[in-house]
Amino acid sequence: MKFPLKVGVTGGIGSGKSTVCKVFESLGVPVYYADDRAKALLIEDQVVKKKIIDLFGEESYAVDQLNRAYLASRVFSNEEELEKMNQVVHPAVAKDFEQFITFHRAEKLVLKEAALLFETGSYQQLDKNIAVLAKKQIRLNRVLLRDNQRTEEQVEQIMSKQTSDGQRKKLADWLINNNGEELIIPQVMKIYAALTGN
């Protein structure tokens, strides 16, 4: 078997992906947070930055910071514009993840945490995938508590763009139930043991 094993962790907004990843990190597993890295690359990667400016104009950045409000207004409700942005960001993230794997090549296992793993098809480049599941109302409440700048409508809109839990169940190798009915740590430990043989 070729190491490190590349394992995806995904789930809808508010499902608890980050919580699951923190448990894996406490076991010494390196985690690549794709969404955080995408945000960082939009600011740090000069090639990405230039492409975004070419596509969406100088207003995309304000004093070396991403003009999130402007870009959101351009791409969030426009599928074509969103697709253009994804065609810049996704390849940059894929390349960045390859560097992460190279850096951690001595490890048995690395995780890639990404909200849109199944939606983008990038799960196919990974060896195994874990889906974190939670009921819609629980997820909605978590997000509204966590992100007080978001409205219920905005969260619903994000959820509508994400794949269903039914689809996640079909595509994932493992499921973690995060409805508050089962403890997370034993579920993670079971998957960790299966992946590492420990």
N, C-alpha and C positions, 0 to 999 in steps of 0.2 A: 504494500500500500504506500502511495506517495504522500509524504508529509510536507507541510502541514495540511491537515484536512480543512477544507473551507466550508464553513457552515453558516447558512443564512438564518437570521432571526427577524421575523416580520409579524405584522398584525396591524389591525386598524388603529387609527388615532385613539389614544387613551386606553389601549389594551394592556399596556404595561411592559412593552418591549425593553425599555431602558432598565426597569427593575430586574427583569430576567437576566439582562446582560451584566448588571452589577453583581449578581450572584456568580455568574461564570467568571467575572474578573476577580472575585474574591478567591476563586480556585486557581488563579494564575493564568487564565485564558485571555490573550490579547483580543480586544474588541475594536473593530473599525466601525465608527458611527458615520454611515454614509451621508445622512442628511446634514449633520454638522460639518462634515468635510466639504460637502457641496457648497454650503454657505461660505466656508473659509476660502475655497478655491475661487469663488466669484470675486473675492477681494484680493487674494494673494497672487493668483495665477494671471500674469500679464496677458497671456494669449487668450484666456477665457474672457478677461476684462475687455480686451480689444474687440472680440467677437460680439459681446453683449452690446457694446457702444455702437458698433457697426449696424447691429440689428435694431436696436431700440433707441439709439440717440444718446447724446452727452448727458441727458437728464437722468440716465440710469445710475449715475454715481454723483455723490455730493461730497466734496472734500475727502476723496479716498474711501468713502463709505458707500455701501450699496444703498441706493434710494429705493428701499423696499416698497414704500407706499406707491411710488410711481410705477415700478415694475409690476406689482400686484394688480394695479388698475389696468395695465396693458395686457397681461397674460392670463389672469385668473379666470376671467369669463370668456376668453377667446381661445378656443381649441387650437387654431392654427398657430397663433403667437406662442402658446404654451409649448407646442410641438417644436417650434424653432428654438425656444430656450432649452428644452430638453436635449435637442441635438447638439447643443454646445456643452451642457453640463454633464450629461451621462457619460460620454466618452472620457471626459476629464476625470470623473470619479472612478471609472473603470481603471484608468492608467494609474491613478493615485493608490487604488486598492492593490494593484499589482506590486507597487513599490512597498506597500505595507506588508504584503506576503513575503517579499524578498527579505525585508528587514527582520521578519519573525520566522525565517525558514527553519530554524532549529526547533521550533515548537511542534507539538503533536497536532495542535488544533488552533485555528483562528476563527473568530466570528465576524460576520458582517451584518450589522444592524441596519435595516432599511425599511421604510414604510411601504415603498412601492416595488418590492422584490418580484412579486408575481406579475404585477401590472406591466413592468418594463421588460419582463422576460429574463432579467439578469440572474434569476434563481437557477437558470440552466447552466451557468458557469460555475456553480457551487456543487460540492459533493453531496451535501445533505441540507435540509431546510427544516426550521422549527417555526411553527405558527403559534403566536400567543393570542388566545381567544378570550373575549369577555362580552357580556350582553351589551347591546347598543346603549341602553339607558345608563348603565354603569359607566361605560366609556364616556358618554356625553357629560355626565356629572363630574367625572375626573378631570376632563379637559376644561370645563367651565371653572372649576376650582383652581386649576393650575394656571391657565392662561386667562386672567381676568380682563384682558383687552379684547377677547373674542366673544362674539354673540352666539347664541344658540343656533341662529340661522347659518352663520359662517361655519360652525362645526358640522352642522348637518350637510352643508355644501361639500366640505372636505370628505365626509363619510361617503357621500353619493359618488365621488370620483374613485373611491377605493373598492377593491374587489370584495366579494361577499365572504363571510366565514365558511359558507358551503364550499366555495371554490378553494379557499385556503386549506380546508380539510382534505380536499382531493389532491392538492399539490404538495402538501407538507409531509415530511417523513415522521415528524413528531408534533404533537399538540401539547400546549401548556394551557391549562384552564386557570384563568385569573379573575373569576367571578367573586372571589372571596370565600368560596366554599372549600377549596383545597389549598393547602400550603404550597407556596412556590418552591421553596428550597428542596423538599423531597423530589418534586417533579424534575427540577434541574439536575439533581444528583443522579437520578436514574438515567437521564440522557447523557450526562457527562461520563458515567461509567460505561455506557454502551459505545460512546464515541472513542474513548481513550483506552478501554480495557482495564481501567483502575477501579 
